[in-house]
Amino acid sequence: MQYTIKQMSEMFGVTEHTLRYYTDMRLLPCERDGGNRRIFNDESVNWMQGIKCLKGCGASIEDIKEYCRLCLLEESEENLRARYQIILKQRDEAYKKVEEAKATARYMDDKVAHYEAILAGLAPDDTNPKNWTAGNRPKH
């Protein structure tokens, strides 16, 4: 199947500029049509999924470039191990983000419960500095 740059942009939630950048950096394969417009195929979709995942883990453009470069080299154990190390590092980064997101969600759960208690009249509104007294400071 073939995709236009607009279709790829919508599919992956990135700008057309980002896709042009990735193709110019040779991270994302594409072909050109008769009007010299970028045309993407299923292989491009596969590469973009990988790029988007690496980017989502916080990989730098340099790390992504290195990973893509290694993927295009002839298969060898050294090459495979290098790609494996990049993926391990990015997996660790992804798990760190998950833990940070869980901590944020727990904090927000506490805040929701606190506001629900205030709204139900079970606790004073200690979230507004105008209402603070010596014993009525917010719990952060």
MIFILO-942280 format. One record per residue (C-alpha): z, y negated, x. Coordinates in steps of 0.02 Angstrom, whole numbers, padded with zeros to 5 digits, always signed. Example, Ala and Ser with C-alpha at 12.3 -4.5 7.8 and 13.67 -1.06 7.14 Angstrom:
2
+00390+00225+00615/+00357+00053+00684/
% end
This chain:
140
+00000+00000+00000/-00030-00179+00058/+00082-00329+00034/+00056-00515+00054/+00179-00622+00150/+00242-00688-00018/+00272-00512-00082/+00365-00463+00078/+00467-00622+00068/+00521-00583-00109/+00550-00399-00070/+00671-00437+00072/+00745-00603+00016/+00686-00696+00171/+00574-00845+00192/+00391-00833+00234/+00433-00932+00391/+00552-00793+00444/+00416-00662+00420/+00293-00766+00521/+00424-00783+00658/+00454-00594+00661/+00268-00558+00670/+00241-00690+00805/+00385-00612+00905/+00300-00443+00881/+00452-00373+00792/+00359-00343+00630/+00186-00265+00628/+00053-00340+00518/-00135-00346+00504/-00247-00492+00459/-00368-00501+00314/-00538-00586+00314/-00454-00756+00290/-00337-00723+00439/-00188-00705+00320/-00050-00583+00366/-00058-00419+00272/+00087-00296+00278/+00090-00110+00243/+00219+00027+00217/+00251+00035+00405/+00289-00151+00401/+00411-00121+00259/+00498+00013+00362/+00512-00103+00514/+00575-00246+00405/+00710-00135+00329/+00771-00096+00505/+00764-00278+00559/+00857-00334+00404/+00993-00202+00430/+01015-00250+00612/+01020-00434+00566/+01147-00395+00430/+01260-00314+00560/+01253-00475+00660/+01129-00416+00791/+01055-00556+00894/+00868-00580+00895/+00872-00521+01076/+00957-00358+01024/+00830-00334+00885/+00686-00368+01005/+00756-00242+01129/+00778-00111+00994/+00600-00138+00930/+00533-00132+01108/+00621+00033+01139/+00555+00105+00976/+00377+00072+01034/+00399+00154+01203/+00354+00334+01239/+00491+00454+01188/+00615+00499+01323/+00799+00544+01328/+00837+00379+01416/+00745+00282+01281/+00831+00380+01144/+01003+00349+01221/+00968+00163+01238/+00919+00150+01053/+01071+00255+01008/+01186+00135+01100/+01113-00015+01008/+01137+00073+00841/+01316+00123+00885/+01359-00056+00931/+01285-00123+00770/+01372+00010+00666/+01538-00045+00742/+01496-00225+00698/+01455-00173+00520/+01623-00085+00502/+01712-00240+00569/+01625-00343+00434/+01678-00217+00303/+01861-00231+00358/+01850-00421+00357/+01773-00416+00183/+01912-00300+00122/+02045-00418+00191/+01961-00565+00105/+01950-00468-00059/+02137-00423-00049/+02179-00607-00018/+02073-00658-00167/+02153-00522-00276/+02323-00598-00234/+02258-00772-00277/+02186-00710-00443/+02352-00628-00488/+02445-00787-00441/+02331-00896-00550/+02346-00772-00693/+02536-00784-00681/+02525-00974-00684/+02407-00972-00833/+02520-00851-00925/+02669-00966-00895/+02757-00838-00787/+02753-00943-00629/+02751-01129-00591/+02590-01210-00532/+02628-01221-00348/+02443-01238-00303/+02440-01427-00332/+02527-01529-00195/+02583-01655-00329/+02693-01519-00403/+02774-01463-00241/+02960-01473-00218/+03066-01410-00074/+03077-01234-00148/+02908-01235-00232/+02779-01220-00091/+02621-01116-00106/+02614-00942-00034/+02461-00928+00076/
% end
